[in-house]
Amino acid sequence: MPTDPRDALRAWFLGPRAENAELLERLVVESLRDHVFWRRNYHPEDGFAIRETDKRQEGYEENVATLTQELMGLLAELKRDVPFFSGRYKGHMVGEQTIASQIGYFATMLYNPNNIALEISPVTTRLEVEVAGQLARMIGYDPSRSWGHLTSGGTIANFEALWLARSVRYLAVAAAGAAAELGIELPVRLPGGTTASISELSLWELLNVGNDDTLDLWDRLWGTAPHADVQRTLTNHSLAAIGYQEYSRRLAMDYGDPLPAGVVLVAATAHYSWEKIVRALGIGSNQLVHLPLDQSYRMDPEALWQRVNGLARRRDPILALVSVCGTTEESAVDRLDQVLEVRARAERELGITFHVHSDACYGGYAAAVTRRADGSRRTAAEIRKSVGDDWPADDWVRAVEALGQADSVTVDPHKMGYVPYSAGAILVRDGRTRHLVATDPPYLSPVELPAPGTERFLGRYILEGSKPGAAAAAVWLSHKVLPLDERGYGYLIERTVAGARRFHAALATADLSPFLAVMLPLPDINIVCYLLSHPSLATLRAVNDFNERVYTRMSLARTDGPPEYIITRTRLRSPAYDGAIDPILALLAVGSGDEWKASGAEGLVVLRSTIMDPFLAAPAPAPDHVNGFVGALRRACADALEEGAGAGDPRSIS
Ligand SMILES: Cc1ncc(COP(=O)(O)O)c(C=O)c1O
């Protein structure tokens, strides 16, 4: 009989009061003992390095005492850490970890495998490849064509996505150079559907060959000459080998056309890591173009089309477009299906194309909601029935289903996968892409291009080197216990969405008088944003100061005792949020659009609660952390108002 996730949920976590402590303890002891047996039985003929008599030596005992004492100190220190497990934690995008992932990590950590290569992680490299296949299937990739791996987190996963995207974008240019050197002609399919010979293409056209066509072209190139010659001539013309400075000079000479600065389009809500990434890749932050939002904090597809049109007219190549599935601030899900339609239109009407990446670092696991146990898709109506609410909208489901058509997707197990840090993941729709960034160190023997799923040497294709096999085991075991469909992660995330909606409704309707909670729209997933107002707060600055004080009282920034509840805050800034801000400013009844536009880096302070607590939707019989939160918020508001008045801050309380 299949497990009912409503019952299983209570076995998935240690629990806010460590209710499942016995279970976890049993598994920890089991894992440790099993590891001990392994050591004892590994070449039992090898004598002992540490004898019982050694343990009686003074130095030994002293060391054990130091270790024990220092550990006690560390354990005491850790009590000041952040209680992610508690229903009182409504802060950043992190919650409990599943018991499966904790024990998977702990058990494997004792073996310490390094997933850089199979020869030092024969078990966990395989698990990592398996996990990548599971995530690929969940988002809608064909696991036999796609490729992916775990990273230390979303930043590195996104970095790799853009690194790969850029490698594909410039590949046709390298192939044209290689073909000329080799004296061969190759047909190339252009975005409009016509075919031309590679030597006839302009630089602009080469930079606008579609990803699949570029990789097909590259495949064909290998068949035209001995591999060593193809390799050498490609390298002679590759950006990776030559570097931007010299590359631009050469292309300007060869094509009589200076290499236009390629841009990266991102949603205005993009995580700040994208700024780091374009800097680190040498693309430059000036080339990072933020796209306007609609009133639901999603990338505006019409504004995207206008921008793409403008760039095409100026002949600025688009290296990649980054759409978000689960924005950092609001958990908004861009309508990726519409974004992909814009690209298809650009191909048809403008003859240009670009890599589409979805940064689903936060929201990627929500794709599990759309999957039945047999892997088929659930309808939006089916999901709504199970959630018992009007979530998700049909177009949410279309957007999530579209992940399978993005060229690359990043999904972080250490966010909504509820596994310990550090575990991000990158997935690419066409696994051939990875060979474009492959590097072979002499000390880890290279292998022939392996078939998908038989990877032996991840380090060859990835930015990082040594990496924890324990992280792969943690994700793998968690996926075994909570499958990536409606029985596991799908159900878990549904519960958090139901909790977030309950929380949103409670704040929207709470009598906080004389304060007023101004709510951002219902979230696409489970991050609720709001801010507090009071009739005496007449300016944007005053509202910001007040909310900052509320935040201080409800966060670890509080210095006069532990906060009752823990939240986070962020700032919405102009111009990124111009498209979404008007309804909020109207509800706040402060300032004017001009004040908002002039607010610069200060923007609008918004309080933010990530609801990863699966028990919030239907608390029983323990404390109800929705009602508890409303009471705490009322007290924090009163204190903040008093504090502002006491400080005599003329900007804050009039
Ligand atoms: C949408 C999004 N992308 C990327 C990242 C970066 O992830 P990490 O902190 O794991 O590097 C975050 C982190 O919050 C995020 O929200």
The ligand as a MOL file (V3000), in Angstrom:
LIG
                    3D

  0  0  0     0  0            999 V3000
M  V30 BEGIN CTAB
M  V30 COUNTS 16 16 0 0 0
M  V30 BEGIN ATOM
M  V30 1 C 16.8930 32.8130 -6.6790 0
M  V30 2 C 18.2550 32.5780 -6.0700 0
M  V30 3 N 19.2790 32.2590 -6.8590 0
M  V30 4 C 20.5060 32.0270 -6.3640 0
M  V30 5 C 20.7600 32.1160 -5.0190 0
M  V30 6 C 22.1400 31.8600 -4.4850 0
M  V30 7 O 22.1760 30.6820 -3.7550 0
M  V30 8 P 23.3520 30.3260 -2.7230 0
M  V30 9 O 23.1630 31.2180 -1.5500 0
M  V30 10 O 23.1020 28.8910 -2.4380 0
M  V30 11 O 24.6350 30.5550 -3.4080 0
M  V30 12 C 19.7120 32.4470 -4.1490 0
M  V30 13 C 19.9410 32.5550 -2.6970 0
M  V30 14 O 19.1330 32.9600 -1.9370 0
M  V30 15 C 18.4280 32.6760 -4.6940 0
M  V30 16 O 17.3870 33.0080 -3.9180 0
M  V30 END ATOM
M  V30 BEGIN BOND
M  V30 1 1 1 2
M  V30 2 1 2 3
M  V30 3 2 2 15
M  V30 4 2 3 4
M  V30 5 1 4 5
M  V30 6 1 5 6
M  V30 7 2 5 12
M  V30 8 1 6 7
M  V30 9 1 7 8
M  V30 10 2 8 9
M  V30 11 1 8 10
M  V30 12 1 8 11
M  V30 13 1 12 13
M  V30 14 1 12 15
M  V30 15 2 13 14
M  V30 16 1 15 16
M  V30 END BOND
M  V30 END CTAB
M  END
